[in-house]
Amino acid sequence: MYFLEHFLNACLQQIDLKSDRYLQAFLQLEEESAWKARKKEGEKAHRIQKLEDIYTTSGQVPEKFVF
């Protein structure tokens, strides 16, 4: 439990993860069926094909992906 809590706190320190609607849903939804519905919704979303397609919430390409 200690390591899980530490991991989740570290995730929530990252602005892009903190504002991710799927992470929020995973942490907030109480019913497994609600999580499965949200997950299915995400599976229909646009899939990233290239690193150039990755953007932060501010619309910038993360520096670690710039070659």
URQUI-V352451 format. One record per backbone hydrogen bond with DSSP energy under -1.0 kcal/mol. CO is the residue of the C=O (numbers start at 0). NH is the residue of the N-H. If there is no record, write none. Layout:
co->CO nh->NH
co->CO nh->NH
This chain:
co->0 nh->4
co->1 nh->5
co->2 nh->6
co->3 nh->7
co->4 nh->8
co->5 nh->9
co->6 nh->10
co->7 nh->11
co->10 nh->13
co->13 nh->17
co->14 nh->18
co->16 nh->19
co->19 nh->23
co->20 nh->24
co->21 nh->25
co->22 nh->26
co->23 nh->27
co->24 nh->28
co->30 nh->34
co->31 nh->35
co->32 nh->36
co->33 nh->37
co->34 nh->38
co->35 nh->39
co->36 nh->40
co->37 nh->41
co->38 nh->42
co->41 nh->44
co->49 nh->52
co->50 nh->53
co->55 nh->58
co->59 nh->55
co->61 nh->64
co->62 nh->65
